[in-house]
Amino acid sequence: MAQVYSKLDNVEQGMNYCALTMKRQLSQNEYDIKDWVQNATTLADAFLSKDHFAQAEYLLYAAYHVLPEDT
């Protein structure tokens, strides 16, 4: 759905749907770590381009916390 809105020049709506999808994936514990972190950093970059610094920071922290600890 996010890609559909982005292609229709409604990038912010696409960003919101992407964020909702990522939130759902986390809450249901159904995600691939590498893909989720990549999506989070890409979405953070999109928020930065819109000067939404708090949202970008939140996504980067979330990506950091999803990564497994080094053992």
N, C-alpha and C positions, 0 to 999 in steps of 0.2 A: 504494500500500500504506500509506503514511504516513497518508493521509486516513481509511482504513478503521480503523486503530488509534485515531486521534483520535476518530472518531465512536463507537467502542466504549468511550470513557472510559479508554483506555490511552494517554494523551498522551505519556508518556515513550517508549513503544515507537514511536509515530508519529514523534517527534523523532529517534530513532535511525535509523529507516528513511529519513527525509528526509536526514539527514547522510550515510548510506551512498550514497544516490542521487547526492547532490552530489559526493561523493568519486569515484564511478565516472565521472560526467560529466567531471570534471577530468582524470582519468587517461586517458580516451579522447579528450579534447579535443573533446567533442561537447556544447556548451552555448551558449545565447544569453547574452551577457554581462549584459544588463539583467535578464533573468529570474533568472540565477544570483545576482547581487548582491542582488536583491530577496529571493530565498529565503534567502540567507545572513543578511541583516539581520533578517528575520522570525524565523528560527530562533534567532539570537542573542538576540532579545527573549524568546523562549520559554525559553531557557536562563537568562536573567536572572531571569525570574519564578520559577524553581526554585532560585535562588541558586547556579547553576553558572557562576560568574564567569569561570573560566579558559576554558571552552568558548565562552562568549559572546565573550570577547576574541579567541580564536583565529579565530572566524568573521568578526569585523569586520576583523581583519588580512587574512584570506584574501580578503574582498570587496574591500578596498583594493588588494591586489596583482593581482587579476583585471582591474581597470579599466585601460584603456589610458592611457599617458602622454600628457599634453598636449604638442602640438608647436607 
